[in-house]
Every structure is written in structure tokens, then in C-alpha cells.
Amino acid sequence: MAQTEVVAQFEIQNPPTDGITRVKFTKDGAHLLVSSWDKTVTLYNIDFENFSSKKVHSYDHKAGVLDCTLSQNSGTAYSGGCDNLVIRCDLSSGSVSPLLSTSGHSQPIRCVQYDNENQYVITGSWDKTLKVWDDRVSEHVVLTHHLPSKVFAMSTSKQRLIVEFYFLFLLKKKKKERREIAKPCLSFFFFPPSPSSLYSRCMLLFSCNINNCVSTTEQLSVTVAKMFHEGVKQTKKQWCSGREIYIYDLRKMKEPEQKRESSLKHQTRSICGHTNGEQFILASIEGRVAIEYFDPSQEAQQKKFAFKCHRSVDKTTMVQTIYPVNCVSVHPIYGTFATGGCDGIVSVWDMDNKKRISQFSAFATSIASIDFSGSGNQLMAIAQSYTWEQGPTEHPKDSIFIRRVKEAEMKPKQKKK
């Protein structure tokens, strides 16, 4: 009888009590920063040798926290969320202070990134702006970019910043004009894509103002569903979607270096810049991942590709279920990358050979965020947290697992001659 392989991983004690939005290792891999919809940002000490963890610092926002990041030396944490604030925490002392500005964000902050070279904090918001913050000066906002729509995903890759936003417009058949008509709704509220893609796009017609949100999840579900059906019933016009990507050079942020359309047809859930500075990875709600190249030349653009993933087929009915891909993380040593989806699966991919290297056993619910430790100690953080893709329903508790990954699970295989 074959022996069951023992997986070296443990569960963090006292995890957040609501949806986890980001897990981020410190540079030395000894601590993990976690943000959550329960309004908290928490730093945990990770002792893998003893399979234990401990809360070191924790601070609160006034509303759900959508993203967090760390400074280059991991000495400072920055976070942003539905209270429209960027909050800074000194991780050595635990002191907390908001970054205040007369030109701050007016709507929730969806993404927070740190520019290591210039020591700036960069935020993308649902107020259709991208802001650059410098906490060394009194007026913290030093640059603002106005974007066509709300920011849905953002990442850095060496000297570049990648920003993705998604909007809908009406297509007029006679004049072939387009007019933007919609603002995306809260990004955590998704329905599985239908064959016609109607749900995955038309749900974005309705904007939920965070200051006027209904009080319970059940009310939110009923309200959004009612708005959706009424919206579809009242219009017979043709809806089209725009999935724009702006690429900035972090050394000269006055204007985008490139503007291009995403190669994925559906809304992007995650962007991850590759550590080599040559590519970035897009993941969408339609169970698909794309590899894009920064180099705009025709030769480089011919190399880009996309593939299907996080899908399952019922062998009895032969019905395929497609799951959103929520998160992507690049391994700091091997350059391979992992994806986490609403199927509770973490898969590791070799983009050079265009093959899957490994797949972990399924977790109890959606994988909301993953991160590799950059210290070379082969640790991986996996946040198991329901992302509301099925609306309000009973679901397992939110958990964070620390796993020691093996070389065979991460290292790309040599090409056969």
C-alpha cells in the first residue's frame, strides 16, 4: 500500500475573522503581513521550525482593507482600503499614522504598491486615480494620474508599474462610436461566468457606493441581483468591454510608457510583475492566465500567450466549471509562478516550457492570496478565504497556511532534446 506523502505546512493562529485580501512576506521571511475585510492589518512572526506563529503588531482601518505592502527593507507597512486612507505602520515600534493630503483619494483604495528605487508608495483607487505618495514630505501626494476607469489590479516589476482597469461602453452600430456608461461594482462580488459572458460583464454595470452600502450581505445580494435583472430587462443595446493596461516607467511617472488592451477577454483579478523585469502575468475571472511582455516590438509580442486553468469537468454530465483565478506569485529563485483560484487549488507553472509543474491538494475554499518568501527559505503563504463568487452561503473559516515547498514542486524541468 502506497504511503501518503506528508506535507510540511502549518496553520497560522488567530487569523483574520473576515475575507483575507493580501498576504505578504517580509524580506527575511520571518514575518507575514496580512490585510482583511475585518478592517485589520496584522503582522505575524513565523517560526516554521516549531510550526508556530505569533501576532506581533495589529492596527485598524475604519473599513475593510483591500491591500497592503512593505517597504524595501520591510521596516514599514502600508495599507489602503474602503476608508479611502493610506495608513503607515513602523513595524519595529508599532506606531501607526495615516498619510494625509489635501489631494487624497475620494473612494476606496484597491491597490497599494511600493517603489523600491524612489521610496514612493503608489496607490490605485476606485476614484479613477493613480497617486504617488512620499511620506518624507509634508504634502504626501506628489503626483496624481487620472485614469479612464477604476483600478482593478496593479503590480511592479523592477523599473515598471502595471495598472489594469475595466469598463463598459455602449456600441452604436451606425456611427461606430463608444460611450462609457458604467462603473464597476465592488470587486469581491462575482458570479460564475455564463457561456455568453453576460453575468461576468453586466454585473459591472452597477456601482455600490461604500458610504451607502446595505447593512447585511443578504441585502447586498438581493439588491445587486435586482439591479442586474432590471438593467438587462430595460436595455437591448449592445454592451462591449474595455480592458486597458497602462505601463509606467517608475523613473519617469509623468505619463504612461505604454497603453495596451489586455489579451484576456474578461475582468482581470490579479497582475503580477515577473522578477526578471521582462514579463508580467495576468489572471482573470474566466479561469485563464496570460503571459505578457513589456517589450512592445513585434518580435516580443509574438511570444505572449494565454492558457486555461482552474477548471473542472464533471465526468458524469461532462459539464465544465470555470473558476476565477484570484492571485499570482512568482518564485524568487526559479522564476516559475503559482496561481490560486476559487476551486481551492494552488498550481505551479513553468512559463518557458508552457507546462504545469505541480498542483497542491485542494483547500477547503477559495484561495484569496498567495506569496513566496524572498529569503530563499522556500516558504509559501496561502490564504484560504471565501471570495464571494457564489454570493452569500455557508463557507469554511478563513485560514492562512505556511508551507515549505519542495524543489520538485517549483523548479522548471529541462526541455527534452
Stockholm file with secondary structure:
# STOCKHOLM 1.0

chainA/1-417         MAQTEVVAQFEIQNPPTDGITRVKFTKDGAHLLVSSWDKTVTLYNIDFENFSSKKVHSYDHKAGVLDCTLSQNSGTAYSGGCDNLVIRCDLSSGSVSPLLSTSGHSQPIRCVQYDNENQYVITGSWDKTLKVWDDRVSEHVVLTHHLPSKVFAMSTSKQRLIVEFYFLFLLKKKKKERREIAKPCLSFFFFPPSPSSLYSRCMLLFSCNINNCVSTTEQLSVTVAKMFHEGVKQTKKQWCSGREIYIYDLRKMKEPEQKRESSLKHQTRSICGHTNGEQFILASIEGRVAIEYFDPSQEAQQKKFAFKCHRSVDKTTMVQTIYPVNCVSVHPIYGTFATGGCDGIVSVWDMDNKKRISQFSAFATSIASIDFSGSGNQLMAIAQSYTWEQGPTEHPKDSIFIRRVKEAEMKPKQKKK
#=GR chainA/1-417 SS CCCCCCCCEEECSSCCSSCEEEEEECTTSSEEEEEETTSEEEEEEEEGGGTEEEEEEEEECSSCEEEEEECTTSCEEEEEETTSCEEEEETTTCCEEEECCTTCCSSCEEEEEEETTTTEEEEEETTSEEEEECTTSSSCEEEEEECSSCEEEEEEETTEEEEEEEEEEEECTTTCCEEECCCCCCTTCCCCCCTTCHHHHHGGGCCCCGGGCCSSHHHHHHHHHHHHHHHHHHCCSCEEEEEEEEEEETTBTTSCSEEEECSSSSCEEEEEECTTSSEEEEEETTSEEEEEESCCSHHHHTTCEEEECSEEECTTTCCEEECCEEEEEECTTTCCEEEEETTSCEEEEETTTTEEEEECCCCSSCEEEEEECTTSSCEEEEEECCCCTTCSCCCCCCEEEEEECCHHHHSCCCCCC
#=GC SS_cons         CCCCCCCCEEECSSCCSSCEEEEEECTTSSEEEEEETTSEEEEEEEEGGGTEEEEEEEEECSSCEEEEEECTTSCEEEEEETTSCEEEEETTTCCEEEECCTTCCSSCEEEEEEETTTTEEEEEETTSEEEEECTTSSSCEEEEEECSSCEEEEEEETTEEEEEEEEEEEECTTTCCEEECCCCCCTTCCCCCCTTCHHHHHGGGCCCCGGGCCSSHHHHHHHHHHHHHHHHHHCCSCEEEEEEEEEEETTBTTSCSEEEECSSSSCEEEEEECTTSSEEEEEETTSEEEEEESCCSHHHHTTCEEEECSEEECTTTCCEEECCEEEEEECTTTCCEEEEETTSCEEEEETTTTEEEEECCCCSSCEEEEEECTTSSCEEEEEECCCCTTCSCCCCCCEEEEEECCHHHHSCCCCCC
//
